Amino acid sequence: MMRFEDAAQACGIITILRGVTLDEVTDIGDALYEAGIRVVEVPLNSPEPFRSIAALAARFHGRMVVGAGTVLDVESVDRVKSAGGQITVSPDCAPHVISRAVERGLLPLPGVFTPTEAFAALRAGARHLKLFPAEAASPVTVKAWKAVLPSHASLYAVGGVTPSNMKAWADAGCAGFGIGSNIYKPGSSADDVGRAARSFVAAWNELKGD
């Protein structure tokens, strides 16, 4: 399987497919992969999310990291593992959910909004943190956090990130970004998704000097 760290190094954009349906998910995945996206999450409040995760995991095995979003309990962690997912992304910091993901060999990305939550997540075994909702914070927040977080901890801004403001977040210390409706929303065609994804990947490549 592709490691999350390798995928994020290639492109630090996690695409959030909230509301994606099983009949479209592999076509959407193809469009994302062709655009340069290497990490995808299917939130568990989407239709048939575990079947969609399994379909993506099978199609992109070794080429893309696939997992679940809106993971709120340990039972969901177990089902993500069974579906072939590799990551569990959450909107909150729940230490028992984080530790269960680690136990099952999954990589957790818990949602945090305060230093207290960030350090609680790290103590539970997380190494990657999701600043959510990022639009309610700022790059100044990230810069302050990076001064106190351990060097191995990486921070992903989720919510309100666009190609035009990505640089400010990256300059403050964000390792990557979670992008939802600015790339995919229910009703989007694969062409729409590919076009939007390419604009984000181009901005990422510009940040990295590629």
Backbone hydrogen bonds, N-H to C=O, Kabsch-Sander energy under -0.5 kcal/mol:
donor,donor_aa,acceptor,acceptor_aa,energy
7,A,3,R,-2.4
8,A,4,F,-3.1
9,Q,5,E,-1.6
10,A,6,D,-1.9
11,C,7,A,-2.3
14,I,12,G,-0.6
14,I,177,F,-3.3
15,T,13,I,-0.7
15,T,39,V,-2.4
16,I,179,I,-3.0
17,L,15,T,-0.6
17,L,41,E,-2.8
18,R,16,I,-0.9
20,V,17,L,-1.7
24,E,21,T,-1.1
25,V,21,T,-1.4
26,T,22,L,-0.5
28,I,24,E,-2.4
29,G,25,V,-2.5
30,D,26,T,-2.5
31,A,27,D,-2.0
32,L,28,I,-2.2
33,Y,29,G,-2.8
34,E,30,D,-2.6
35,A,31,A,-1.3
36,G,32,L,-0.9
36,G,33,Y,-1.0
37,I,32,L,-2.4
39,V,13,I,-0.7
40,V,65,V,-2.5
41,E,15,T,-2.7
42,V,67,G,-2.3
44,L,69,G,-2.5
46,S,43,P,-1.5
52,S,48,E,-2.0
53,I,49,P,-2.6
54,A,50,F,-2.2
55,A,51,R,-2.2
56,L,52,S,-2.4
57,A,53,I,-2.9
58,A,54,A,-2.1
59,R,55,A,-2.1
60,F,56,L,-2.7
61,H,58,A,-0.7
63,R,60,F,-2.6
64,M,60,F,-2.0
65,V,38,R,-2.9
66,V,64,M,-0.5
67,G,40,V,-1.7
68,A,87,I,-2.2
69,G,42,V,-1.3
71,V,89,V,-2.1
72,L,70,T,-0.7
77,V,73,D,-1.5
78,D,74,V,-2.1
79,R,75,E,-1.8
80,V,76,S,-2.4
81,K,77,V,-2.1
82,S,78,D,-2.1
83,A,79,R,-1.7
84,G,80,V,-0.5
84,G,81,K,-1.3
85,G,80,V,-2.5
86,Q,66,V,-3.3
87,I,66,V,-0.7
88,T,107,L,-2.1
89,V,68,A,-3.1
90,S,109,L,-2.0
94,A,92,D,-0.7
97,V,94,A,-1.1
98,I,94,A,-2.2
99,S,95,P,-2.7
100,R,96,H,-1.5
101,A,97,V,-2.0
102,V,98,I,-2.1
103,E,99,S,-2.4
104,R,100,R,-2.0
105,G,102,V,-1.4
106,L,101,A,-3.0
107,L,86,Q,-2.6
109,L,88,T,-2.9
111,G,92,D,-1.4
112,V,130,K,-2.9
118,A,114,T,-2.3
119,F,115,P,-2.7
120,A,116,T,-1.9
121,A,117,E,-2.4
122,L,118,A,-2.0
123,R,119,F,-2.3
124,A,120,A,-1.3
125,G,121,A,-0.5
125,G,122,L,-1.2
126,A,121,A,-2.3
127,R,108,P,-0.5
128,H,108,P,-0.6
129,L,154,S,-3.0
130,K,110,P,-2.8
131,L,129,L,-0.7
131,L,156,Y,-2.7
132,F,112,V,-1.8
132,F,130,K,-0.8
134,A,131,L,-0.6
134,A,158,V,-2.8
136,A,133,P,-1.7
137,A,134,A,-2.1
141,T,138,S,-0.7
142,V,138,S,-1.4
143,K,139,P,-2.4
144,A,140,V,-2.0
145,W,141,T,-2.5
146,K,142,V,-2.8
147,A,143,K,-0.9
148,V,145,W,-1.9
149,L,145,W,-2.4
153,A,150,P,-1.7
154,S,127,R,-2.2
156,Y,129,L,-3.1
157,A,176,G,-1.8
158,V,131,L,-2.3
159,G,178,G,-0.9
165,N,162,T,-0.6
166,M,162,T,-1.2
169,W,165,N,-1.3
170,A,166,M,-2.5
171,D,167,K,-3.1
172,A,168,A,-1.3
173,G,169,W,-0.8
173,G,170,A,-0.9
174,C,169,W,-2.1
175,A,155,L,-2.5
176,G,155,L,-1.1
177,F,12,G,-2.9
178,G,157,A,-2.2
179,I,14,I,-2.9
179,I,177,F,-0.5
183,I,180,G,-2.3
184,Y,180,G,-2.9
188,S,185,K,-2.6
193,V,189,S,-2.4
194,G,190,A,-2.6
195,R,191,D,-2.4
196,A,192,D,-2.4
197,A,193,V,-2.8
198,R,194,G,-2.3
199,S,195,R,-1.3
200,F,196,A,-1.4
201,V,197,A,-2.8
202,A,198,R,-2.4
203,A,199,S,-1.6
204,W,200,F,-2.5
205,N,201,V,-2.9
206,E,202,A,-2.0
207,L,203,A,-1.9
208,K,204,W,-2.0
209,G,205,N,-0.6
209,G,206,E,-0.6
210,D,205,N,-2.8
